Amino acid sequence: MSSDLLVLLVLVLVVLLGSALCSGVEAALLTVNPIRVQELAVRNRPVAGARRLAKLRKYLGRTLSALVIANNGFNIFGSLMLGGYAAWMFEQRGVNSAALPLFSIGLTILVILLGEILPKALGSRLALPVAIASAPLLHWLGILLRPLVLLLERILPAITAEAEISTNEDEIRLLARLGSQKGEIEADEAAMISKVFQLNDLTARDLMTPRVAAPTLDGSLSIEAQKTQLMENNSSRWVVLGDQVDKVLGVASREHLLTALLKNRGHLTPVDLCEPVDYVPEMIRADRLLAGFRKDSNGVRVVVDEFGGFVGVIGAEAVLAVLAGWWRKPA
């Protein structure tokens, strides 16, 4: 094999390799999950290259501009140089008329298959490792082509736009459902994620036990006089009412009330054993309400309307029932 032909083959390999590298990295950069990249970058011990990749993705337009310039440099300029060199070499050998068209067709097919289609397919399939591994190369490529990229930014300001990571409820629900279908997360976990967003759409009025069904005790009567009522209803918390309409005196624990009966202290009234009342407006959202139960998950809240009137009671179990899927919206 002559030296001219060897040089031609080496140049073909350089053009194909450069085009394939640029195409594969571009596909990986566009396909890689930005949330996954961010998660790897903010770890206490971040994956090597993840932080640099996150910075490159922040200004994705600039990174892609540098890649496109390099890719077209190999595809267009490299192909033109190869064509010129091949024409000279074939002319020296006296086979220019037949060999050059065949060489051009073969090079075009190789660039399409090995320089574009195959690398992009592999880059898309192996997006994360390819993108992380190529981050240092992209960094130095951006520095090398910065003057040209800055010129392009003057002409096309859209290149400078930052790629922000954002999402919404619908996207998170969809990702949870897809993760469940792929077996990445459990089906019940995906369902609970969806239920969490439902809390934002529900209020205490939707989940409370209405006043007419709420467990209440008369604060003026003794515990002994209301023993039957206590025994028949096993509610853990009782609302103690006064003699006036909507006058809530406190919240009494059934356990404390029954303990008083066993200790022959039935002469006491529920007022003597009740605890201070925590009021919540009926329009408070369920997610905010759940956060309020962190310190006292066994307690109840007295729900009041806009005028301060007692309209119902709600406990942590009512909100947790939504997450568990037990709650059903009344017809």
N, C-alpha and C positions, 0 to 999 in steps of 0.2 A: 504494500500500500504506500503510495507516494505521500510526501509531506503535505502537498496541497490538499489532497483528499482528507488526510487526517485533521488538518486545520479546519476544514469545512465541517467535519463531523463534530469536532469539539465545539465549534461555534453554534451548531444546531443544538447540541446538548445544553449549552449555556443559555440559549434563548428559551428552550423548552423548560429547563429547570427554573429560570427566573420567572417566567410566566406562570408556571405551576405554583411556585411558592407564593407569589403575589395573589393569585386567584384563590388558593386554599386559605390563606390568612384572611383575606377579605371575607370569604364565606363564613369562616369561624367567628370573625369579629361581629358580623351581622346576626349570626345565629345564636351566639352564646347568651345565656340567661343573665341579664344585668343584675338581677337580685342575687343570684348565686355568686356572681363576681364580687358584689358588695359585701356579701356575708363572709367570703373568704378573706377580703381585704381588711375587715374590721375585727377579726379575731385577735385574741391576745398574742397568739403566734401566727401571724398571717402567712398564707401559702406564698412561697417565693414567686414574685412576679405579679401577684394578685393586685397589690396596691398600684403598681405601675399601669396595669391593665385597666383598673378602675379610672385612673386619671386620663388614660387615652380614650376611654369610652365617654368621659365627660364632655370632651370636645371631639365627638365622633366625626364631624364634618372635616376637621383638619386631618385627622388620621386617615380617613378614607381618601382625601385628596392626595395625600402623599403616596398612598398605595396605588391609586389609579394612575398617577404620573409614572410611577415605577413600572406598573404592569404594561401600560401603553408604550413605555420606552422599550421594553422587551418585545412586545408584539408588533409594533409598527416600525420603530427605528431599527430594531434588531433584524426584523424580516427584510427590510429594505437593504440593509448592509449585507445580509446573507445572500439576497438575490443578486446584488452587484458582484459580490465575491464569486458566487457560483457561476454567473455569466462569464466573468473573466477566466475562471478556471476551465470551464467547458469550451470556451473559445480557444484557449491554448491547446486543448486536446482535439479540437475540431469536431466536437459533438454538440455544439451550442443549440442548434435548431431543434434537436429531439430531446436532449437531456434537460434543458432549462424549463420547458413547460411541465415536464414530469416532476422535476424537483419542486417547482412552485406548488403544484397540486398536492404532492406528498407533504410538503412543509405545512401547508394550510390545514390539511387533515390532522397532522400531528399536533399542531397548536390548538386546534379545536378540541381534540380528544384528550391529549396529555397535558395541555397547557391551561385548559379551561374546565371542561366537563368533569373529568375524573378528580382533579384537585378540589373543585368546589364541592363535589359529593363527599369526599373524604373530610374536607374542612367542616362541612355541616354536621357530619356524623360524629366527629371528634372535636366539637367546637371548643369545649372548655380547655382540654390539655393543649390544643393547638394555639388557642388565643393566649394562654398564659405563657407558653414556651416562646411565642413570637413577640411578646411585649417588649423585651429589650431591643430586638431588631427594629420594631416599629418606632421605638423612642429615638434611636439614632437615625433612622430614616427620616423622621420628622425634623430633626435638627439639620440634617444634610439638605433637605428640600425646603427649609423654612422660608428663604427669600422668595421662592416661587409660590409657595402656599400663601404667604402674606400678600403677594400681588394678586392672587386669585380672590383672596378675602376682600380686597378693595373693590374688585369687580362684582363678586357674588357675596354680599354680606351674610347670606343664609348659612354659609360655611361656619361662621363663628358661633352659631347658636349652640347653647349647652344642652346636652341630652340628660334631662332630669328623670330620675327614677320615681314613678308614681303609680298608684293603683287605686281601685275603688272596690266597693262591696261586691259588685257583680263579677269583677275579675277574680277576686279572692274566692268567691263561691265556685266559680268555674274551675279554678285551679284545684280547689279541694275535691271537686267531683272528678276531675281528670286524674288526680293523684289516687283517689279511691279506685277508679277503674283500672289503673295501671298497677295497683297493689302497693303503692308507695306509702299510703296511709290507710288506716282501718276505715271501714264504711261508717261506723258509729262516730269516729272522729270527724269525718267530713260532714256528717249530719249535725254534729254539735257546733262546728264552725258556722254553719248556716244559721243555727239557732241563736248564736251569739249576736249576730246582726239583727235578729228579730227583736232582741231586747230594746234596741233603740227605737223601735216602732210601737212599743207597748208602754202603757202608763200604769200607775198604781190603781187607777180606776178600773182598768181592764182585768187586773189580777186579784184584787182585794176580795175579801169576804164581806158582802154588804152588811150594813148595820142590822137588818132584820134577821140575818142568819148568824151574826157574830156572837160568840159566847160572852155574855154580860152577867154581872152580879150587881145586886142592889147594895150600895155602900152603907145603907142605914140598917140593914138586917144582919144578924149574927151569922157566922159560918154554919152553926148547927141548924139554923132555920133554912139554910140553902143547901144542906147536905145532899138531898136527893138530886138536885140539879147538878151538883158537882160529880156525883157518882155516875149519872147517866151520860154525861158529856165528858169525853176524855181530852178535851182541848188543853194544851200545855199552858196557855196563857189566857187569862180572863180579864176583860175590861170592866173596871169598877165604876159604876155610874152613881151620880148624886141624885138629889131629889128634883133638880131642875133639868129641863130638856137640854140635851147635848152637853151636860156637865160631866166631863170625864175626870174622875178623881185619881185614877192610876191604873196600873196593870198588875194583876196578881198572878203568881205562879200556882198552878194546880197542886204541884208537889208540896209547896209551903202550906197551902190551905189544908190539904189532907193530913199533913204532918201535925198541924195544930189540932185537928180533930182527934187524932190518935193520942195526943198528949193532954186530952181533956181541956183544951183551950177553945172549945167551940163557941164560947161566949164572945170571943173577939169578932170584930167585923172585918170584912175584906179590906177596908181602908187601913186597918192596923198592920196589914201584911203586904200592902201593895207597894209597887215601885213607881218612880217617876215616869211620866208619859213622854214618849218621843212622837211628835206629830210630823206628818209629811203631807204635802198638798196632793190632791188626787191626780194632778196632771204631771207629777214628777215621772221622768222616764225610768223604766225598769233597770237599765244598766247603772244609772246613778243610785238607784235604790239598793241594788245589790252591793255596791261599794260601801254603802252605809252599814251593812250587816257584817262587815269583816270583824269588828270588835265584839259583837254580840249576835252570833248567828242563831241563837235560840230565842231571841227576843221578837217582839212584834211591834209594829208601828201603827199608830192610830191615824187613819186617813181622814182628812178634813177637806171641806169644799172651800170655795173662794170666800165664804163668809165665816169660816172657822167652825162650821157645824160638823159634827161627827157623822161620817157616812160609811165607815167600814174599818176593817183591820186587815193587815197584811204581814206575813212572816217571810223569812228567807226561803222557806220551802216552796212558797208560791212562785218565786222568781226562778228557783232552781228547777222547778217542774217544767219550765219552758225549755231550759237547756237539755233536760232529760227526755223531752218529747212527750211528757205526760199531759201537758196543758193543751186544751183544745178551745179554740175561740168559740164563745157562745153563739148559737144560731140566731 
